[in-house]
Amino acid sequence: METTPLADHGLPREALADASREQPVIAKVSRHLLWFLFILFFVSFLDRINIGFAGLTMMKDLRLTGVQFGLATTLFYVAYIACGVPGNLILARVGARRWIGSIMIAWGLASSATMFATSPGTLYALRVLVGITEAGFLPGILLYLTYWFPAAWRARANALFMIAMPVTAALGSALSGYVLALDGMLGLKGWQWLFMLEGMPAALLGLAVFARLDDRPEHAAWLTENEKKTLVRIVAAEHRTDAAPASGRVSGSEQAIWRELVSPTVLRFSLAYFCLVNTLAMVAVWTPLIVKSFSVGASNRTIGLMAAVPQICTIVAMIGWGRRSDRRGERKWHLILPMLFAALGWLCTAWSVQPMIQLLGICAASAGAYTAMSIFWTTPDHTLSFRARAVGIATINAVGNLGSALNPLVVGWLKDVTHGFTSGLLYAAALLLVGAFIATALPLRPGAVHPNS
């Protein structure tokens, strides 16, 4: 993670001294962990969204309607949601290294097996299997990051980790168009090549996780003893602060964990994330087909390259906006404004008849939604005690991902009924507006401004 020279910023001498010790440790952790987690998330997200690219030819080969195609993704997310909370409980018990490594091997094999789908029913079963095996990854990594990065650094850490999503969509868009062109080679359809070539890297990387990840800072052989003590101290101090009762924060006692998970604050976080995730699913699943709808006659390679453009915009926005949020020490408007910007993007795509404006609308929707997501995940952990955090993060992620489950089914149905994407785009825009309104009531804790911010 990039750092800058220290300046006093009006901070007390003790704060400057603490920051001077903290900065190099966080930088070292960032260099060691974030690039590897980025690669893991890259293959995870690719296995989640590659069905969107496969749909360019698979729908015809398997004779799928829009509803049937959407249902395959909906069932993936139903399984994903159901297994998310148990996954984080297992991670907290056995450690990230063993849990993340094991599920990566499992979902890589399951994703590759999607090439054997021969009917809607077999496709549904295989996507459910991928959902079950992949469910523990993202909530597990979000929990894992709280063990290594204090709150003041987490927007940048989240952004640098989560840009794997637009990077994956960009490279996946360009790459998938070429992979689909392998249609007929060795007797396989292009979409079968897609699932095989994009699924196996996850299984191979799962083996690397066992050698690379450390469960906690105190287990890291690549940190010096002083660095371990500094990192453990600053993270532990934050956990003690978060566990203490405070205005607007629920109790951290064992007996109150259930009350934390069903508290109005956690429910508002879950509902806001539900509204946001609808757009994330819209971008991930439907972008190739939306681009195809206003690019009549374009080849799959051209569609893939065009679908990569919004993701390039998203990468720049996520990094810049995450740094700005940390530098300003502000979260609420750094979440709300991107959501409104994304809603405006969908409206432009829905109402314009100019392909360039429609593509720019997708750029705005993608950049706004993914940027909002990276800011969103800097805050929910502060509404929970440390003991409830593993379940709480997974719960918010699971409830929010009901949006991922519903979006493909709703948009697929609207597409079949209206023979276009306009209604689905308006549906996504409306939910973003609702989510932005809910976000105004969230207790979004400011990020502490560090001298190197």
URRA-V815023 format. One record per pair of residues at least 4 apart in sequence whose C-alpha atoms are under 6 Angstrom apart, sorted by sequence separation. I is the first residue (numbers start at 1). J is the second residue. D is the distance in Angstrom with one decimal. If there is no record, write none. Layout:
# URRA-V815023
I|J|D + I|J|D
This chain:
# URRA-V815023
19|23|5.8 + 29|33|5.9 + 30|34|5.3 + 34|38|5.8 + 41|45|5.9 + 46|50|5.6 + 51|55|5.9 + 54|58|5.6 + 55|59|5.2 + 58|62|5.9 + 59|63|5.5 + 64|68|5.6 + 67|71|5.9 + 77|81|5.8 + 90|94|6.0 + 91|95|4.9 + 96|100|5.5 + 97|101|5.9 + 104|108|5.9 + 107|111|5.8 + 130|134|6.0 + 131|135|5.8 + 136|140|5.6 + 145|149|5.9 + 154|158|5.7 + 155|159|6.0 + 158|162|5.7 + 159|163|5.8 + 164|168|5.7 + 166|170|5.9 + 168|172|5.4 + 169|173|5.7 + 171|175|5.8 + 172|176|5.5 + 176|180|6.0 + 184|188|5.2 + 193|197|5.9 + 194|198|6.0 + 195|199|5.7 + 209|213|5.6 + 223|227|5.7 + 228|232|6.0 + 229|233|5.9 + 232|236|5.7 + 233|237|5.9 + 259|263|5.8 + 273|277|5.9 + 281|285|5.8 + 282|286|5.4 + 283|287|5.2 + 286|290|6.0 + 287|291|6.0 + 298|302|6.0 + 317|321|5.8 + 318|322|5.9 + 325|329|5.8 + 333|337|5.7 + 348|352|5.7 + 362|366|6.0 + 364|368|5.8 + 365|369|6.0 + 367|371|5.9 + 372|376|6.0 + 384|388|6.0 + 388|392|5.8 + 389|393|5.9 + 391|395|5.9 + 394|398|5.9 + 396|400|5.9 + 397|401|6.0 + 403|407|5.8 + 406|410|6.0 + 407|411|5.8 + 408|412|5.7 + 411|415|6.0 + 414|418|5.9 + 415|419|5.0 + 59|64|4.7 + 64|69|5.9 + 91|96|5.5 + 117|122|5.2 + 149|154|5.9 + 184|189|5.4 + 223|228|6.0 + 325|330|5.4 + 384|389|5.7 + 415|420|5.0 + 117|123|5.0 + 183|189|4.6 + 214|220|5.8 + 245|251|5.5 + 415|421|5.7 + 183|190|3.8 + 91|99|5.7 + 182|190|5.2 + 243|252|5.3 + 349|358|4.0 + 180|190|4.0 + 218|228|5.7 + 250|260|5.9 + 180|191|5.8 + 217|228|6.0 + 114|126|5.7 + 349|361|4.9 + 348|361|5.2 + 411|424|4.9 + 179|194|6.0 + 346|361|5.7 + 345|361|3.9 + 345|362|5.9 + 111|130|5.8 + 288|307|6.0 + 345|364|4.8 + 346|365|5.9 + 110|130|5.4 + 345|365|4.7 + 342|364|5.4 + 107|130|5.4 + 342|365|3.6 + 1|27|5.4 + 107|133|4.9 + 342|368|4.6 + 106|133|6.0 + 107|134|5.6 + 341|368|5.6 + 342|369|5.8 + 1|30|5.3 + 339|368|5.6 + 103|133|5.6 + 338|368|4.2 + 339|369|5.8 + 338|372|5.5 + 335|372|4.8 + 335|375|5.9 + 79|128|5.7 + 87|136|4.5 + 76|127|5.1 + 80|131|4.4 + 84|135|4.9 + 72|124|5.0 + 76|128|4.6 + 79|131|5.0 + 80|132|5.4 + 83|135|5.6 + 84|136|5.2 + 88|140|5.5 + 75|128|5.8 + 79|132|5.2 + 310|363|3.9 + 314|367|4.0 + 318|371|4.7 + 76|131|4.6 + 80|135|4.5 + 62|119|5.8 + 294|355|6.0 + 379|444|6.0 + 350|422|4.8 + 350|425|5.9 + 115|192|4.4 + 346|425|5.6 + 115|195|5.6 + 112|195|5.0 + 346|429|5.8 + 112|196|4.4 + 150|235|5.6 + 343|429|4.4 + 112|199|4.6 + 111|199|5.1 + 343|432|5.8 + 108|199|4.8 + 108|200|5.3 + 339|432|5.9 + 108|202|4.6 + 108|203|4.6 + 104|202|5.5 + 105|203|3.7 + 104|203|5.6 + 336|436|5.2 + 105|206|5.0 + 104|206|4.8 + 101|206|4.2 + 101|209|5.1 + 101|210|5.9 + 332|444|5.6 + 97|210|5.5 + 331|444|6.0 + 331|446|5.6 + 97|213|5.3 + 330|446|4.9 + 329|446|5.2 + 329|447|4.3 + 96|215|5.4 + 329|448|5.5 + 95|215|5.4 + 329|449|5.3 + 326|447|5.9 + 42|164|4.9 + 46|168|6.0 + 38|161|5.0 + 41|164|5.9 + 177|300|5.2 + 178|301|5.9 + 281|404|5.2 + 177|301|4.2 + 278|403|4.7 + 38|164|5.6 + 42|168|5.5 + 270|396|4.7 + 274|400|3.7 + 277|403|5.5 + 278|404|5.6 + 327|453|4.9 + 177|304|5.1 + 273|400|4.7 + 277|404|6.0 + 270|399|5.7 + 274|403|5.0 + 278|407|5.7 + 174|304|4.7 + 270|400|5.2 + 173|304|4.4 + 174|305|4.8 + 257|388|5.7 + 252|385|4.3 + 173|307|5.9 + 249|383|5.5 + 173|308|5.4 + 54|191|4.9 + 170|308|3.9 + 242|382|5.8 + 170|311|5.1 + 243|385|4.3 + 242|385|5.9 + 243|386|5.7 + 166|311|4.6 + 239|386|5.9 + 279|428|5.7 + 163|315|5.7 + 275|431|5.0 + 276|432|5.9 + 275|432|5.6 + 43|202|5.8 + 159|318|5.8 + 159|319|5.8 + 275|435|5.1 + 272|435|4.6 + 156|322|5.3 + 272|438|5.9 + 155|322|5.3 + 156|323|5.7 + 159|374|5.3 + 158|374|5.6 + 155|375|5.9 + 155|378|5.6 + 154|378|5.9 + 52|285|4.5 + 49|284|5.5 + 49|285|5.9 + 139|394|5.3 + 152|447|4.8 + 152|448|4.9 + 88|390|5.8 + 85|391|5.8 + 85|394|4.9 + 84|394|5.7 + 81|398|4.6 + 77|405|4.9 + 74|405|4.1 + 70|408|4.3 + 71|409|5.4 + 70|409|4.6 + 67|409|5.9 + 70|412|5.3 + 67|412|4.6 + 66|412|4.5 + 67|413|5.1 + 66|416|5.9 + 7|451|5.6 + 6|451|5.5 + 6|452|5.2 + 4|452|5.3
